[in-house]
Amino acid sequence: MHSTTILLIEVGALLFALGMLGRLGRKFGLSPIPLYLLAGLAFGHGGFVPLSASEEFISVGAEIGVILLLVMLGLEYSATELVGNLRAAAPAGVIDALLNAIPGAGFALLLGWGWQAALVLAGITWVSSSGVIAKVLGDLGRLGNRETPVILSVLVIEDLAMAFYLPLVTAVLAGVGLVGGLKALAVAVVTVIAVLVVAIRYGSAISKAMSVSDPEALLLSVLGLTLFVAGVAAELKVSAAVGAFLVGIALSGPVAHHATQMLEPLRDLFAAVFFVFFGLSTDPADMPPVLLPALALAVLTMTTKVFTGYLAAKRVGVALPGQLRAGLALMPRGEFSVVIAGLAVASGVEPRLAPLATAYVLITVVTGPMLARLPDYQWFKNIVRRRMALRQRRTTPVPAGE
């Protein structure tokens, strides 16, 4: 009974503190993710007030948080939209992967961490934060801008790529080797294709089986189905997160709309717990030695993200200001990077990876939204105008006789 009481006290105090931190972050226009990570560092091993009774509870809550993050992401797309985006944005997705995954892998090998850590760090530096970027675009009033579909297409490609990347990483970190990882990847490919086919052909029938007129039944059905499929996917070594993502894609129409509204508060609650749990598993004393490498990696891969957005927007004919807005918007890393790092922490592949990933995400998620505001400043607009005028003079043919 006493342990239950301590559990309630710890969880209650933690959630209240997270609520205040989230409010503080939004007041200053910041994503709450870095504040949640800092809270985890403060309450974890080596922190100011270690949580002992609630650690297992928070661990389960963190697992649910990952699942809800991914199912909500899947609910944003129909299977048809996903396939269409994949075809249209495939070249941009390839550029994105090459420019941002390779530096992460190379950095890990440079530090002497081995190929498994290189595979993990490649994913951490590759994937931008859909949640943070969506909020930044909304806050800056850019949802209707011409470059916004380009940004969203890159994010969709990354999200879909995670359906193949996560099973590969999960299998490799489980110690099955590269061959076992490729087998897991093959299973993931077959599973994703099968789910997309089912979603395109029978998605409406699946959605009709769930009634939107009964909110309670709909919530229990969607949440139960998501957790069930995520659990089965984890047993098949496909990754629980990918299973949840595919459930979201399979649901469509009014069911997807109402499910999104009902699951949003649960997602926010458990996602906050997930970010705290990642911080809990990182000893603050391990962070100072990796701060400079994390800063160097952040500068390098934030630059490559800017170049990614610039090239992707230029490819579809967006003007220079939009090209720069697209690149600067893609810089923050967040939920997926932490999910990938969490897999590495659980496997114990490289002890310095967790503090490096925490510092890296903190740097990008704090500075990224701030730098995304640069194109709105007049001095920046003046620089861009001068650049565009210079480019126009270079491309304008000189009349004969001059």
Secondary structure, 3 states (H helix, E strand, C coil): CHHHHHHHHHHHHHHHHHHHHHHHHHHCCCCCHHHHHHHHHHHCCCCCCCCCCCHHHHHHHHHHHHHHHHHHHHHCCCHHHHHHHHHHHHHHHHHHHHHHHHHHHHHHHHCCCCHHHHHHHHHHHHCCCHHHHHHHHHHCCCCCCCCHHHHHHHHHHHHHHHHHHHHHHHHHHCCCHHHHHHHHHHHHHHHHHHHHHHHHHHHHHHHHCCCCCCHHHHHHHHHHHHHHHHHHHHHCCCCHHHHHHHHHHHCCHHHHHHHHHHHHHHHHHHHHHHHHHHHHCCCHHHCHHHHHHHHHHHHHHHHHHHHHHHHHHHHCCCCHHHHHHHHHHCCCCCHHHHHHHHHHHHHCCCCCHHHHHHHHHHHHHHHHHHHCCHHHCHHHHHHHHHHHHHHHHHHCCCCCCC
